[in-house]
């Protein structure tokens, strides 16, 4: 299965719809960001990420 990214929250998934936002996902994404502890991560706070997981840096 190909990985897809949510066009709103940028969370990476294999589903057609984002499990967090419930909107369609895109196969056109680049960059991988893995957030383990969003409360202690400066990058997660800057990007408003509250849930641990894999995220795309750019989604089209």
HELIX and SHEET records of a PDB file:
HELIX    1   1 UNK A   42  UNK A   46  1                                   5    
SHEET    1   A 3 UNK A  12  UNK A  13  0                                        
SHEET    2   A 3 UNK A   4  UNK A   6 -1                                        
SHEET    3   A 3 UNK A  25  UNK A  26 -1                                        
SHEET    1   B 2 UNK A  29  UNK A  35  0                                        
SHEET    2   B 2 UNK A  53  UNK A  59 -1                                        
END                                                                             
